[in-house]
Amino acid sequence: MTINQLTDLQQQFSDKPTVQFEQCNELIALQVNNAVAKATIFCQGAQISLYQPHQSAAVLWTSPACDYSAGKSLRGGIPICWPWFSGLADNPKTVTEQYSTEQLAAAPPHGIVRELDWQLAEINEHENVTELVWFLDLAKDSSTYWPYKTSLSYRVSIGKELNIEFNVCNNGVDKFHFSTALHSYLAVDNIDNAVISGLDGCDYVDALDERKLHRQQGGIRFTGETDRIYRGCNTDITLTEEGSDNDSLVISSSNSDSAVIWNPWIEKSKTLSHFADDAYQSMLCIETANADKDFVTLEPGHSHCLTVTLARR
Ligand SMILES: O=P(O)(O)OC[C@H]1O[C@H](O)[C@H](O)[C@@H](O)[C@@H]1O
């Protein structure tokens, strides 16, 4: 069901000069342009596809090969992965035993909300910050993957920094378990010059080595396909591009115990949808997550708020 109609949104938010709505093939996009930054966010998946402070390079990467059709998450920006990260069957037993064998076999990767239409509830314009608030209510319905009464809210603040708050509230009577990621695709001029710091000494699950545990030593550089879940990392993560004019990007989060680092490199790139063969050279993912053993258990009446800030420094 489409809950957002272009003309309705244009009417409802006609008094917000920093936000314009537009149709982008089958999807509705919000174009934000305020005194300090610009951004694009789609109603589908509340997916941010562009964030760029004025006078800075774009922070996020979105594939030029996206076709903006309904029901398919955009390749790039920040897809919201929930209520599971990665393949459902790769999650710990406590998460997977909430689903039937049929659901486990057929579950789409990264959960169900990145491809649903979210409801835009508020636009608040402050000096130098435009704030958008989105909601998604998942009612009890045994035909879906998620039988629990849950409301999700997503608050995006576009200013000198990009601030995100992703809140999950359990409105039902049973506790539930979920894994999650804000799957940020970041733009780089050249993957060979990208260095990620802040994860030195952290253990990671290597999805490309039978999910074995390894320990990070020093910074991360990319020399091949990389697909890792770092655990217990509660510190800032910094992306630096050596030899580039781009400022570093600092990623600060709260209530996130994992970070996913991903680059598909040469062979996997050829298999990805909406992804050019050489696109791996200009992107990488640093995902703010609660994945693998860091899944979240939420009791009835409780909520969990994951936050992340992306800032060029
Ligand atoms: O193609 P998608 O379903 O969007 O997933 C893209 C990637 O997301 C994450 O980073 C996973 O760790 C990868 O294993 C996966 O390939």
The ligand as a MOL file (V3000), in Angstrom:
LIG
                    3D

  0  0  0     0  0            999 V3000
M  V30 BEGIN CTAB
M  V30 COUNTS 16 16 0 0 0
M  V30 BEGIN ATOM
M  V30 1 O 23.0290 -6.8820 -1.7560 0
M  V30 2 P 22.5000 -6.5660 -0.3830 0
M  V30 3 O 21.4110 -7.5000 0.0540 0
M  V30 4 O 22.0730 -5.1300 -0.2440 0
M  V30 5 O 23.7130 -6.8030 0.6140 0
M  V30 6 C 24.9500 -6.1950 0.4120 0
M  V30 7 C 25.9450 -6.5930 1.5110 0
M  V30 8 O 25.4570 -6.1540 2.7440 0
M  V30 9 C 26.2880 -6.3980 3.8980 0
M  V30 10 O 27.3470 -5.5460 3.9820 0
M  V30 11 C 26.6950 -7.8510 4.0180 0
M  V30 12 O 27.6670 -8.0220 5.0320 0
M  V30 13 C 27.1830 -8.3980 2.6950 0
M  V30 14 O 27.3810 -9.7900 2.8200 0
M  V30 15 C 26.1900 -8.1030 1.5820 0
M  V30 16 O 26.6690 -8.6030 0.3530 0
M  V30 END ATOM
M  V30 BEGIN BOND
M  V30 1 2 1 2
M  V30 2 1 2 3
M  V30 3 1 2 4
M  V30 4 1 2 5
M  V30 5 1 5 6
M  V30 6 1 6 7
M  V30 7 1 7 8
M  V30 8 1 7 15
M  V30 9 1 8 9
M  V30 10 1 9 10
M  V30 11 1 9 11
M  V30 12 1 11 12
M  V30 13 1 11 13
M  V30 14 1 13 14
M  V30 15 1 13 15
M  V30 16 1 15 16
M  V30 END BOND
M  V30 END CTAB
M  END
